Amino acid sequence: MARKIKDPGLGYSSDKNVQSFINPDGSPNILHLNRERNFDDLYTYLLSLSWVSFLSLVTLGFILLNTFFAFIYLWIGIEHLSSLPVGFWGDFVNAFNFSAQTITTVGYGSISPTSLLSGIVSSIEALIGLMSFSFITGLLYGRFSKPKPSVRFSRTFLVRKFEEDRALMFRLSSKRTTIMIEPEIKVTLTISESDKSGEFKRSFYQLKLEREKITYLPTMWTLVHKIDHTSPLYKYSDEELQQLKANLYILFQYHEDSFAQKVYKLHSYQFEDLQTNVQFKSSVKFSEEGQIVLDHNLLNQTEPLV
């Protein structure tokens, strides 16, 4: 008999169109309303951005800040900088260049403040530049030093014949060439079904795997949940499983040598991704010299069940 577990924090209420609270890439899929925000959240937000978004944001901030100070210098008067007026756009370019040199503390000397007011503004801008670049430097260090798991999960999972019963399977591998030390995995199943009143309720199960922890992982790891009489999926046919409003939530952890600490990776599968009566293609072979060869392109490849 399948044993339910207590609510892990999702709530028992459900909906016919309920979505997974974890996206396949491990990011949260939760809409927050009326959440209090503070300045400390900015650091976390900037660390979580993609590199393209982060560098674009830094570049945009640099342009906007220099544009802001360029207009201040134009308001003060371009004659308060060692530059002759050459028209609005020419003066703006000169003011922008002077601002960029000041905020980066480069100071080429071709343009310099010649009055008290322009000197005060440029000093304030230099201070802002020092603090800004210190903050950005800290963010760059944080982004590089933040422990990051390097794990790929198969795009789909499958149910196939296994021994005298069936089994649910998915697999994973490392993106790097290093060996994962003491990888460990936990899989939670949620099933949303309507009761007699038509309301959808959610049930939670901890799926029992053939192996939840191994000593090291040099290649790929195929995770197997045997669908026997103790499995919560035992009563469903293959066709019913594919129509089931259910999700797999995966917590994977291992010791990452690059950061000398444990790292964690979240992943999820919807039962819409389920394939039946197929098997994963073998991803490992041997070279003529006897060396193990791992083909990462075969992580998601399946073939008809023999």
Secondary structure, DSSP 4 states (H G I P E B T S, - for coil): -PPB----SS-SB--TTPPPSB-TTS-B-----S----THHHHHHHHHS-HHHHHHHHHHHHHHHHHHHHHHHHHH-GGGBT-----HHHHHHHHHHHHHHHHTT---SSS-B-SHHHHHHHHHHHHHHHHHHHHHHHHHHHHHHS----EEE-S-EEEEEETTEEEEEEEEEESSSSPEEEEEEEEEEEEEEE-TTS-EEEEEEEPPPS-SB-SEESSEEEEEEEESTTSTTTTS-HHHHHH--EEEEEEEEEEETTTTEEEEEEEEEEGGGEEESEEEPP-EEE-TTS-EEE-GGGTT-EEE--
